[in-house]
Amino acid sequence: MNLKNLADKLGMSKTTVSRALNGYPEVSELTRERVLRAAREAGYEANPMARSLAVGRSNVLGTIYPLLPADLGDAMFLEVVGGMSEALERQRMNFIIAPVSQANEMPSYEQMVRGRRVDGLVVSRTQVHDERIAYLARVGFPFIAHGRTQLDAPYAWFDYDNQAGIRMAVERLLSLGHQRIAMISAPLAMNFATQRRASFFAAMSSAGLAVDPRYLVDDCIDRRAGYSAVQALLAASPRPSAIVVDNHLSGVGAVRALLDAGIAIGREVSLIVWGSMADTLADIDVTTIDQPNARAAGAKMADMLLALINGKPAASLQELWQPELLSGATMGPAAR
């Protein structure tokens, strides 16, 4: 059974049948269901290469990613990618990761767009002012941002509520009597880091507390940086009674530094980390600001990007999911 035979059987044109099979929005839902049902009954399988040529699509989505050394061992990153891949496999599509150096990131975006090597892109680790997103929006190439940025034009994005997560953490620490609270942040050019830092200041201010600049460390996005940041905080006098880390990669280093210093975590110094630590510190029950359903989040982003490619307006494709505070053994009352 080929496309012409299927079209003849249905009494439709080849163009209508092709558009129905490939999800074009101008085909009515009734027609689409009729075509898909007939295709299933006839055992029709589209030729992937012919299908791609016919609709001008590669049937591939991707991300251009300046990989850090820890990324391929990052369970959260792999869960999100796994969710995207599974969602696309159900649509008989593929997801690719194109690793690049930071210096070659923008040229890689331009090359990918010019060559139409993928049908759409996922932009991760969004910046406060993100030239990648500005470029894709300007040339009209389909993308979804995994995180937000400052852009006047509407664009599709998926994110967790950075302000709410940090506010929950700080308020819980305040309720336990902590006032000397420190924060370890990723580079503040990253939008999530800026939002989380601003929420930290706002929560402290609401409690009538000033933030001690000695208790602020940024540019931490890996284990080594997290380790060094905690060493600097412990050297302050007085040292903080609690530390909030805004990313789990630095959180691993923060835990290690506290243990190496002989600190009883949760009794002498409390610690809350943004992101799951289960697969990196299996023997330590770390209090976390959790991003639940990471695999479902990946699937959601894939579905949103497909909807954008199929004509849904970008302004209607914006999702903000809520984080959860998961109490563990690394949080306790402020030491007296």
Summary of the structure (lengths in Angstrom):
residues: 336
radius of gyration: 24.0
end to end distance: 78.7
largest distance: 82.8
contacts: 1096
relative contact order: 0.12
helix: 47%
strand: 16%
